Amino acid sequence: MKNTFGQSVSVTLFGESHGPEIGAVLDGLAPGIPVDEDFIRHQLTLRRPVGAISTPRAEADEFRIVSGVFEGKTTGTPLCILIPNTNTHSKDYPRGMLRPGHADFTAECKYHGFQDFRGGGHFSGRLTAALVAAGAIAISSLRRGGILIGTHISALAGIPDRAFGDLEADLEQLNDQIFPVLDENAALRMQERIRAAAREGDSVGGILETAVTGLPAGIGEPWFDTVESLLAHALFGIPAVKGVEFGEGFGFAAMTGSRANDGLFVRDGKIAMRTNHNGGINGGITNGMPLLFRCAVKPTPSISKEQESVDPATMQSRTLSAQGRHDPAIVHRARVVVDSVTALVLCDLMALRYGTDFPDVE
């Protein structure tokens, strides 16, 4: 039952949605990395619910770092972050309710009824708070090395946002937004569509587009530890992510090779590329161009509309509508989770390439 990702820098995730605490352990970090607790709080704020477009469940996320940090810097030993659950309504989750679209049935198959089913238990998106807290440390570390990560909602319920323009300026802008889009009119339309879905007892999904700048060429391995495979491995661990594509992704199927290839030229004494259809990766290894990928986020499965299900105790069909407090969309809250997971993967890749002291500590 493995809940750890990473080789050189690893993260272990633990806890349940309605348990006393959730948390994460970061292992393999270099000693001397500054840990900014205010920045961790800021990142957790970006994941927190926002009014009518999110769940009414509001958690303070008053985290505690209980090991691995001394006098504001990492010690090089395992860093453990704990976040209490203080606003749970466990009565909304009676045993035996198999909710369509959730992991209730598959968890029953794997854990034989011993799992904590309340609010999704260990499968709940609540655990992404721990990923965001751990990811904040990884993001800070990468920024010190000149690597920036930013994600925006490229589409929600079929409503598109504009494409990335000036990448670095866009990334800085997105990093402080609760609803991360590049076009204000698109943002208003998206938020109204979420509110409409909530009024109908339904939910909507969307697509998140991520860019990473400042990555050097030469990161990653061919075949099984490619940048794409490691990122996809971790990104698919985020609840509701059901698709990941890099560069043009599935768009390559409609392109010719002459258009799909990124031409090379010399700029300021260095090799560069005219285009970036491949999203900054060739042969599984970074090529120095911005890393670009997209994640498809499915609609929140908890909806108040009646749906088909089965009572496993009686093996009889039944209908149900979800009880409890749920999001009509989680795309906007997932943005910072994608950033955090991306940072954790890139820290691992950078450490594998340059050693765990990247970037140079103070």
C-alpha positions in Angstrom: 0.0 0.0 0.0 2.4 2.7 -1.2 1.7 6.4 -0.7 5.2 7.8 -1.6 6.4 9.4 -4.8 9.9 10.4 -5.8 13.4 8.9 -5.9 15.9 11.5 -4.6 13.4 13.9 -3.1 10.2 12.1 -2.1 6.8 13.0 -0.7 4.6 10.7 1.4 1.0 11.6 1.8 -1.1 10.4 4.8 -4.5 11.0 6.5 -8.2 10.9 5.8 -10.8 13.5 5.0 -12.5 13.2 8.4 -9.6 11.9 10.4 -8.0 14.1 13.1 -5.2 15.3 10.8 -3.7 15.0 7.3 -0.1 15.5 6.4 2.9 15.0 4.2 6.6 14.0 4.8 9.3 15.4 2.5 12.5 13.4 2.5 15.7 14.0 0.6 15.7 17.8 0.9 19.0 19.5 1.1 19.9 21.2 4.5 19.7 25.0 4.5 16.7 25.6 2.3 14.7 28.6 3.7 11.1 27.6 4.7 8.7 30.6 4.5 5.6 29.7 6.5 3.8 32.8 5.3 4.2 31.5 1.7 2.9 28.1 2.7 -0.2 29.9 4.2 -0.6 31.9 1.0 -0.5 28.7 -1.1 -3.1 27.1 1.1 -5.3 30.1 0.7 -5.3 29.5 -3.1 -6.6 26.0 -2.6 -9.3 27.1 -0.1 -13.0 27.3 -1.0 -14.2 30.6 -2.6 -17.9 31.6 -2.0 -20.7 30.1 -4.1 -18.3 28.5 -6.7 -16.9 26.2 -4.0 -17.8 23.9 -1.2 -19.2 25.4 2.1 -16.6 23.3 4.0 -14.0 25.8 5.2 -10.9 24.6 7.0 -8.4 27.0 8.6 -5.5 24.8 7.5 -3.4 25.8 10.5 -0.5 23.6 9.6 2.4 22.6 11.9 5.9 21.6 10.8 6.9 19.1 13.4 10.3 18.0 12.1 13.0 18.8 9.5 13.1 22.6 10.0 15.3 24.5 12.5 15.6 28.2 12.8 13.6 28.7 9.5 15.7 26.3 7.3 15.6 22.7 6.4 17.9 20.4 8.4 18.2 17.7 5.7 16.2 15.2 7.7 12.6 14.2 7.0 10.3 17.3 7.1 6.8 16.5 8.4 3.8 18.8 8.0 0.5 18.2 9.9 -2.8 19.9 9.1 -5.8 19.3 11.4 -9.3 18.6 10.1 -11.7 20.8 12.2 -14.9 21.2 10.1 -16.2 17.6 9.4 -19.8 16.4 9.1 -19.3 12.7 9.2 -23.0 12.0 9.6 -23.4 12.9 5.9 -21.5 9.8 4.9 -23.3 6.6 6.1 -21.6 3.3 5.6 -22.7 1.4 2.4 -23.4 4.5 0.2 -21.6 3.8 -3.0 -21.4 7.2 -4.8 -21.1 7.1 -8.6 -17.9 8.6 -9.9 -16.1 8.2 -6.5 -13.7 5.6 -5.2 -16.2 4.1 -2.8 -16.6 0.9 -4.8 -13.0 0.4 -5.7 -11.9 1.2 -2.2 -14.3 -1.5 -1.0 -12.7 -4.0 -3.4 -9.2 -3.1 -2.3 -9.5 -2.6 1.5 -12.4 -5.0 2.2 -14.5 -2.6 4.2 -11.7 -1.5 6.6 -11.2 1.9 4.9 -12.4 5.1 6.4 -15.2 6.0 4.0 -16.2 9.3 5.5 -15.9 12.1 2.9 -13.9 9.8 0.7 -11.3 9.0 3.4 -7.8 8.7 2.0 -9.1 9.3 -1.6 -10.5 12.7 -0.7 -9.4 15.9 -2.4 -8.9 17.2 1.2 -5.5 15.5 1.2 -4.4 17.9 -1.5 -4.0 20.5 1.2 -1.0 18.5 2.5 0.4 18.4 -1.1 0.1 22.2 -1.4 1.9 22.7 1.9 4.7 20.5 0.9 4.7 21.8 -2.6 5.2 25.4 -1.3 8.6 24.4 0.0 9.5 22.9 -3.4 8.2 25.9 -5.3 10.3 28.2 -3.1 13.4 26.1 -3.7 12.9 26.1 -7.5 12.3 29.8 -7.6 15.7 30.3 -5.9 17.1 28.4 -8.9 15.3 30.7 -11.4 12.5 28.2 -12.2 8.9 29.5 -12.3 5.7 27.5 -12.5 2.2 28.8 -13.3 -1.2 27.3 -14.2 -4.3 28.9 -15.6 -7.8 27.6 -16.4 -7.6 27.2 -20.2 -11.2 26.1 -20.4 -14.1 25.5 -18.0 -17.4 24.0 -19.1 -16.4 24.8 -22.7 -15.6 28.4 -22.0 -12.0 29.1 -23.2 -9.4 31.4 -21.7 -6.7 33.1 -23.9 -3.4 31.4 -24.5 -0.2 32.2 -22.6 1.4 35.3 -24.0 4.5 36.7 -22.2 5.1 33.6 -20.3 7.1 34.9 -17.3 4.8 37.9 -16.8 1.8 35.6 -17.0 3.3 33.1 -14.5 3.9 35.9 -12.0 0.4 37.1 -12.4 -1.2 33.7 -12.0 0.8 32.8 -8.9 -1.3 35.2 -6.7 -4.8 34.5 -8.2 -7.5 32.5 -6.5 -9.4 32.1 -9.9 -6.5 31.8 -12.3 -7.4 32.9 -15.8 -5.7 35.4 -18.1 -8.9 37.0 -19.5 -11.1 38.8 -17.1 -14.3 38.4 -19.2 -13.6 34.7 -19.5 -13.3 34.5 -15.7 -16.7 36.1 -15.2 -18.4 33.8 -17.7 -16.7 30.7 -16.0 -17.8 31.7 -12.5 -21.4 32.3 -13.7 -21.4 28.8 -15.3 -20.2 27.3 -12.0 -23.0 29.1 -10.1 -25.5 27.9 -12.7 -24.4 24.3 -12.3 -24.7 24.6 -8.5 -28.3 25.9 -8.8 -29.1 22.8 -11.0 -27.5 20.4 -8.5 -24.8 19.6 -11.0 -21.1 20.2 -11.5 -18.7 21.1 -14.3 -15.1 20.3 -15.3 -12.3 22.0 -17.2 -8.8 22.1 -18.4 -5.7 23.5 -16.6 -2.7 24.6 -18.7 0.7 24.8 -17.0 3.9 26.4 -18.0 7.4 26.1 -16.4 10.2 28.5 -17.3 13.9 28.4 -16.4 14.4 24.7 -16.6 17.8 23.8 -18.1 18.1 21.4 -21.0 19.1 17.9 -20.1 16.7 17.0 -17.2 15.0 13.6 -17.3 15.8 10.1 -18.6 14.8 8.2 -21.8 12.1 5.5 -21.8 10.7 4.9 -18.3 11.7 8.0 -16.3 11.0 10.6 -18.9 9.9 14.1 -17.7 6.5 13.3 -19.2 6.1 9.9 -17.5 7.1 11.2 -14.1 4.9 14.3 -14.2 2.0 12.2 -15.6 2.5 9.7 -12.8 2.2 12.3 -10.1 -0.5 14.5 -11.8 -2.8 11.5 -12.2 -2.5 11.1 -8.4 -4.5 14.3 -8.1 -8.2 13.5 -7.6 -10.3 14.2 -10.7 -7.4 14.6 -13.1 -8.4 12.2 -16.0 -6.1 13.4 -18.8 -2.6 14.8 -19.3 -1.0 16.0 -22.5 2.3 17.7 -23.3 2.9 20.3 -25.9 0.4 19.9 -28.7 -0.6 16.5 -27.2 -3.5 14.9 -29.1 -3.2 17.8 -31.5 -0.2 16.1 -33.0 -2.5 13.5 -34.6 -3.8 16.1 -37.1 -0.4 17.7 -37.8 2.2 17.0 -40.4 5.8 16.3 -39.4 7.0 19.5 -41.1 4.7 21.5 -38.8 5.1 19.4 -35.7 8.9 19.6 -35.6 10.4 22.5 -33.8 13.1 24.1 -36.0 16.5 24.9 -34.4 18.6 28.0 -34.7 21.4 29.8 -32.9 20.5 32.8 -30.7 23.1 34.7 -28.7 25.6 31.8 -29.1 23.1 29.2 -27.9 20.9 26.7 -29.6 17.2 27.6 -29.5 13.9 26.5 -31.1 11.6 28.5 -33.4 8.5 26.9 -32.0 7.5 24.8 -29.0 5.1 22.2 -30.2 6.8 19.5 -28.2 6.3 21.4 -24.9 9.9 21.7 -24.0 10.7 18.0 -24.1 12.4 15.7 -26.7 13.2 12.1 -26.0 11.8 12.5 -22.5 14.5 15.1 -21.7 14.0 18.9 -21.3 15.3 21.0 -24.3 15.5 24.4 -22.6 12.2 25.7 -23.9 9.3 26.3 -21.5 7.7 23.1 -20.3 4.0 23.1 -21.3 1.3 20.6 -20.4 -2.5 20.4 -19.8 -4.6 18.5 -17.3 -8.3 17.6 -17.9 -10.2 17.8 -14.6 -13.5 16.0 -14.5 -16.7 17.5 -13.0 -17.0 17.0 -9.3 -18.8 13.6 -8.8 -20.7 14.6 -5.7 -24.0 16.2 -7.1 -27.5 16.5 -5.7 -29.2 15.1 -8.8 -30.4 11.5 -8.4 -28.0 8.9 -9.8 -28.0 5.1 -10.1 -26.1 3.1 -7.5 -26.1 -0.3 -5.6 -26.5 -1.1 -1.9 -23.5 -3.6 -1.5 -25.1 -5.0 1.7 -28.3 -6.2 -0.1 -26.9 -6.1 -3.7 -30.0 -4.2 -4.7 -30.1 -1.3 -7.1 -30.9 2.1 -5.6 -30.9 5.8 -6.4 -29.1 8.4 -4.4 -28.2 12.1 -4.4 -25.0 13.1 -2.7 -25.3 14.5 0.8 -22.8 16.8 2.5 -20.9 19.9 1.3 -19.4 19.7 -2.2 -17.9 21.8 -5.0 -19.8 22.5 -8.2 -16.4 22.8 -9.7 -12.9 22.1 -8.4 -10.9 23.3 -11.4 -10.0 26.7 -9.8 -8.9 25.0 -6.5 -6.9 22.4 -8.4 -4.7 25.0 -10.0 -2.4 25.4 -7.0 -2.4 21.6 -6.5 -1.0 21.1 -10.0 1.7 23.7 -9.4 2.6 22.0 -6.1 2.8 18.5 -7.6 4.8 19.8 -10.6 7.3 21.5 -8.2 7.7 18.3 -6.2 8.4 16.2 -9.4 10.9 18.9 -10.7 12.7 19.0 -7.4 13.2 15.3 -7.6 14.4 15.5 -11.2 16.8 18.4 -10.5 18.2 16.5 -7.5 18.7 13.4 -9.6 20.6 15.5 -12.2 22.6 17.9 -10.0 22.5 16.4 -6.5 20.3 17.3 -3.5 22.1 20.6 -2.9 20.4 22.2 -5.9 20.0 25.1 -5.8 23.1 26.1 -3.8 22.0 26.6 -0.2 22.9 29.8 1.7 
